[in-house]
Amino acid sequence: MLIAPDKFKGSLTAAQVAGHLAAGLARAAPHVPLARLPVADGGDGTVEAAVACGFTEVRAQVSGPTGRPVAASYAVRDGTAVIELAAASGLRRLPGGTPAPLAASSRGTGELIAAAIERGATRIVLGLGGSACTDGGTGMAAALGARFLDAAGDPLPPGGGALRSLASIDPGGLPARLRGVTVVVAGDVDNRLLGPDGAAAVFAPQKGATAADVRALERGLARLDAVARRDLGAYAADRPGAGAAGGTGFGAMAFLGATVRPGIGYLLDLLGFAARAAGARLVITGEGSLDRQSLRGKAPVGVARAAARLGVPAIAVAGRCALTGEQLRKARLQDAYALTDLEPDPERCMAEAGPLLERLAERIGRDQPALGGAA
C-alpha cells in the first residue's frame, strides 16, 4: 500500500501525515506492506517532499522578501534542483508577518537559483505559491544578473511598486548564467499577468495590498510587460501561469526562458510515483481540506488520477471533506475519510491532527476490501 499525501496546512507536513497514517494502518492491517511517498503540488512543502523522496537538502542564506537575510533550503539530485519560492520570498518570511505589498521582492528566490546553478544544477524545478511579492519576478531576475533601470539609468528599488518607473531592462549577465540550464515552473495557477484575473487583482490583496496598492501594482506590471516586449522580445504576459506568485510566473518565462508544467503531475513524475505505485493494492492520498479547489489540480486529485492510470484504486484522507460522492468519483477517488468524522470541532482537528489521523487510518484498515477489510 502506498501512502502519498500532501501536507495538512497549519497542522502537519506531508511526511508527518504519511507517518501518522502508516502508524494507524500498521495496527489495523499489519499484514500489508506499507510505502510512503509524501507529495506536493509546487507550493509550500515541495522541497520537503523532494527530500523525503531521496533528494539532498541544501541550506543557504538569502534575501527575504524585505531584504532581511533568511535561512532557506532547496533540494538536489542528479543535476536537478527543486526550489520553492515560499522558502525565500513567501509570506511566512515577512518580518513579524507584516505585509509589504509594494516593496516585497522575489530576489531571494533568484539567489537560491544562483546557488543551485553554482552547485552544478542544470535543471531548475521552481515551485510557485505562498508569495509575499508582486514584482513580476524582477527581483529573481536581478539576483541572476539582469538590471531594471529608471529613466536616469539607475536600478529601480525592489518591489512591484517601483515598476511604474521602469524605463529599460538590461539582461546583463543573465543569459550567460543560464546557459545550459533548463527552468521548469511546476504549478497549476493559470492566471495571466494583467487584468481582472491577473496577478495584482487576484493575488495582491492576499499579500496585504489595498485597493490603491492593487491599482499601482497593475500599472507597474503593465509597464514591465511593455518594456519586456520592447527590450527583450518577451511576450509572456498572456500565457497561462504568468500571474502566479505575484507575476513570478511571468518573470520565469520572460527572463529565465521557463516552461510551465502542471504542478502535481510533473512532481509525481519527478518523485517516481509510477514506480512506487505499480502493483500496490491501494493508494492513500490527502490534504487538509478536500474541496472544490482540490478539483483544480491539487495533489490528492493528481495522485488519484495517476493511480487510476496504473489500475490502482485510491482513497483520500482530509481534515474536512466538502466534496460529494459524485465529485469524488469524477476525481478518481473511491472514498474519502475526514478528521471531522471523528471530531466535529475544526480547532481540535487541527490541534490533534496526528492522533486523529492514526484513528482514521485504523478505520481505513478495517473498512477497505483491498486491505482485507469488511466493506
Long-range contacts (C-beta under 8 A, 24 or more apart in sequence): 1-25, 1-29, 1-32, 1-33, 1-34, 1-35, 1-280, 1-281, 1-282, 1-283, 1-284, 1-370, 1-371, 2-35, 2-36, 2-37, 2-276, 2-277, 2-280, 2-282, 2-283, 2-284, 2-312, 3-34, 3-35, 3-36, 3-37, 3-283, 3-284, 4-36, 4-37, 4-38, 4-39, 4-273, 4-276, 4-277, 4-283, 4-284, 4-285, 4-303, 5-38, 5-39, 5-284, 5-285, 5-286, 5-287, 5-299, 5-300, 5-317, 6-38, 6-39, 6-40, 6-41, 6-45, 6-285, 6-286, 6-287, 6-298, 6-299, 6-300, 7-40, 7-44, 7-45, 7-287, 7-288, 8-286, 8-287, 8-288, 8-319, 8-350, 8-353, 9-44, 9-287, 9-288, 9-289, 10-288, 10-350, 11-288, 11-319, 11-349, 11-350, 11-351, 11-353, 12-353, 12-354, 12-357, 13-38, 13-45, 13-48, 14-38, 14-39, 14-40, 14-45, 14-48, 14-49, 14-52, 15-48, 15-49, 15-52, 16-354, 17-286, 17-317, 17-357, 18-52, 20-353, 20-354, 20-355, 20-357, 20-358, 20-361, 21-284, 21-317, 21-357, 21-358, 21-360, 21-361, 22-361, 23-358, 23-361, 24-357, 24-358, 24-359, 24-360, 24-361, 24-362, 24-364, 24-365, 25-284, 25-361, 25-362, 25-364, 25-365, 25-371, 27-358, 27-362, 27-365, 28-361, 28-362, 28-363, 28-364, 28-365, 28-366, 28-371, 29-365, 29-371, 29-372, 29-373, 31-372, 32-281, 32-365, 32-371, 32-372, 35-276, 35-280, 37-271, 37-272, 37-273, 37-276, 37-277, 39-264, 39-267, 39-268, 39-271, 39-273, 39-285, 39-299, 39-302, 39-303, 40-127, 40-264, 40-267, 40-299, 41-186, 41-187, 41-188, 41-263, 41-264, 41-267, 41-297, 41-298, 41-299, 41-302, 42-84, 42-127, 42-128, 42-129, 42-185, 42-186, 42-187, 42-188, 42-263, 42-264, 42-266, 42-267, 43-84, 43-86, 43-127, 43-128, 43-129, 43-130, 43-187, 43-263, 44-84, 44-86, 44-90, 44-92, 44-129, 44-130, 45-84, 46-82, 46-84, 46-127, 46-186, 46-267, 47-73, 47-74, 47-75, 47-82, 47-83, 47-84, 47-87, 47-127, 49-267, 49-271, 50-75, 50-77, 50-82, 50-270, 50-271, 51-75, 53-271, 53-272, 55-80, 55-82, 58-115, 58-116, 58-119, 60-111, 60-112, 60-115, 62-88, 62-107, 62-108, 62-109, 62-111, 62-112, 62-115, 63-88, 63-105, 63-107, 63-108, 63-111, 63-143, 64-88, 64-89, 64-93, 64-94, 64-95, 64-108, 65-89, 65-90, 65-93, 65-94, 65-100, 65-104, 65-105, 65-106, 65-108, 65-132, 65-133, 66-94, 66-95, 66-100, 66-103, 66-104, 66-105, 67-105, 67-107, 67-158, 68-95, 70-108, 72-108, 72-112, 74-112, 74-115, 74-116, 76-116, 76-119, 76-121, 79-120, 79-121, 79-122, 79-123, 80-121, 80-122, 80-123, 80-124, 80-125, 80-270, 81-113, 81-116, 81-117, 81-119, 81-121, 81-123, 81-124, 81-125, 82-125, 82-127, 82-270, 83-109, 83-112, 83-113, 83-116, 83-124, 83-125, 83-126, 83-127, 84-126, 84-127, 84-128, 84-129, 85-109, 85-126, 85-127, 85-128, 85-129, 85-130, 85-131, 85-245, 85-248, 86-127, 86-129, 86-130, 86-131, 87-112, 88-112, 89-131, 89-132, 89-133, 89-139, 89-140, 89-245, 89-248, 90-129, 90-130, 90-131, 90-132, 91-130, 91-131, 91-132, 91-207, 92-130, 93-132, 94-132, 99-132, 99-207, 99-208, 99-209, 100-132, 100-159, 100-208, 101-134, 101-160, 101-161, 101-204, 101-207, 101-208, 101-209, 101-210, 101-213, 101-217, 102-159, 102-160, 102-161, 102-162, 102-209, 102-213, 102-216, 102-217, 103-157, 103-158, 103-159, 103-161, 104-132, 104-133, 104-134, 104-135, 104-158, 104-159, 104-160, 104-207, 104-246, 105-133, 105-135, 105-138, 105-139, 105-158, 105-159, 106-131, 106-133, 106-135, 106-137, 106-138, 106-139, 106-140, 106-245, 106-246, 106-248, 106-251, 107-139, 107-140, 107-142, 107-143, 107-158, 108-139, 108-143, 109-139, 109-140, 109-143, 109-248, 110-139, 110-140, 110-141, 110-142, 110-143, 110-144, 111-143, 113-140, 113-143, 113-144, 113-183, 113-256, 114-143, 114-144, 114-177, 117-177, 117-178, 117-181, 121-181, 122-180, 122-181, 122-182, 123-181, 123-182, 123-183, 123-184, 124-181, 124-182, 124-183, 124-184, 124-256, 125-184, 125-186, 125-266, 125-267, 125-270, 126-183, 126-184, 126-185, 126-186, 126-252, 126-258, 127-186, 127-187, 127-263, 127-267, 128-185, 128-186, 128-187, 128-189, 128-244, 128-245, 128-248, 128-249, 128-252, 129-187, 129-189, 129-244, 129-245, 130-245, 131-203, 131-207, 131-245, 131-246, 131-248, 132-207, 132-246, 133-159, 133-160, 133-207, 133-245, 133-246, 133-248, 134-160, 134-199, 134-200, 134-203, 134-204, 134-207, 134-209, 134-217, 134-221, 134-246, 134-247, 135-159, 135-160, 135-163, 135-246, 135-247, 135-248, 135-251, 136-160, 136-163, 136-193, 136-199, 136-220, 136-221, 136-224, 136-246, 136-247, 136-248, 136-250, 136-251, 137-245, 137-247, 137-248, 137-249, 137-250, 137-251, 137-252, 137-254, 137-255, 138-163, 138-224, 138-251, 140-248, 140-251, 140-252, 140-255, 140-256, 141-174, 141-251, 141-255, 141-256, 144-173, 144-174, 144-177, 144-178, 144-255, 144-256, 145-171, 145-172, 145-173, 145-174, 145-176, 145-177, 146-170, 146-171, 146-172, 146-174, 146-255, 147-171, 147-172, 160-200, 160-204, 160-216, 160-217, 160-220, 160-221, 160-246, 160-247, 161-213, 161-216, 161-217, 161-220, 162-220, 163-217, 163-219, 163-220, 163-221, 163-223, 163-224, 164-216, 164-219, 164-220, 164-223, 166-220, 166-223, 166-224, 166-227, 167-227, 168-227, 168-231, 169-227, 169-228, 169-231, 169-232, 170-231, 171-232, 171-255, 174-255, 174-256, 178-256, 178-257, 183-252, 183-256, 183-257, 183-258, 183-259, 184-258, 184-259, 184-260, 184-261, 184-266, 185-241, 185-244, 185-249, 185-252, 185-253, 185-258, 185-259, 185-260, 185-261, 186-261, 186-262, 186-263, 186-266, 186-267, 187-241, 187-244, 187-245, 187-249, 187-260, 187-263, 188-262, 188-263, 188-264, 188-296, 188-297, 188-298, 189-241, 189-243, 189-244, 189-245, 189-249, 190-240, 190-241, 191-240, 191-241, 191-242, 191-243, 191-244, 192-237, 192-238, 192-239, 192-240, 192-242, 192-243, 193-221, 193-225, 193-236, 193-237, 193-238, 193-242, 193-243, 193-247, 193-249, 193-250, 194-218, 194-221, 194-222, 194-225, 194-237, 194-243, 197-243, 198-243, 199-242, 199-243, 199-244, 199-245, 199-246, 199-247, 199-250, 200-247, 202-243, 203-243, 203-245, 203-246, 204-246, 207-246, 221-247, 221-250, 224-250, 225-250, 228-254, 228-255, 262-297, 262-302, 263-297, 263-302, 264-297, 264-298, 264-299, 264-301, 264-302, 264-303, 265-297, 265-302, 265-306, 268-302, 268-303, 268-306, 273-303, 273-306, 274-306, 274-310, 277-306, 277-307, 277-310, 277-312, 278-310, 278-312, 280-307, 280-312, 281-312, 281-370, 281-371, 282-312, 282-313, 282-314, 282-315, 282-368, 282-370, 282-371, 283-307, 283-312, 283-313, 283-314, 283-315, 284-314, 284-315, 284-316, 284-317, 284-364, 285-314, 285-315, 285-316, 285-317, 285-333, 286-316, 286-317, 286-318, 287-316, 287-318, 288-318, 288-319, 288-320, 289-318, 289-319, 289-320, 289-322, 290-316, 290-318, 290-320, 290-321, 290-322, 290-323, 290-336, 290-338, 291-320, 291-321, 291-322, 291-323, 292-322, 292-323, 292-327, 294-323, 294-331, 295-323, 295-327, 295-330, 295-331, 300-331, 300-333, 301-331, 301-332, 301-333, 304-331, 304-332, 304-333, 305-331, 305-332, 307-332, 308-332, 313-370, 315-364, 315-368, 317-357, 317-360, 317-361, 317-364, 319-346, 319-349, 319-350, 319-353, 320-346, 320-349, 335-368, 337-363, 337-364
